[in-house]
């Protein structure tokens, strides 16, 4: 699997679809990143003030989680 273009599991795409909640497959840091992103989507920030008042590392974590969620949503939409 992975390099075999004749693989019956990936059908030659060299990747497989994985349709599970990302947090169920993530390590603790990954789960915390998705939790931070979900809280951000709901309007909750851990520190007083607005977006730019949050630590840079938190803003980066939320941005990465947002990109991953967007990718998953696009792939699901393409599959109809």
Secondary structure as UniProt FT lines:
FT   TURN            5..6
FT   TURN            8..12
FT   HELIX           22..25
FT   HELIX           28..41
FT   TURN            42..43
FT   HELIX           51..53
FT   HELIX           56..79
//
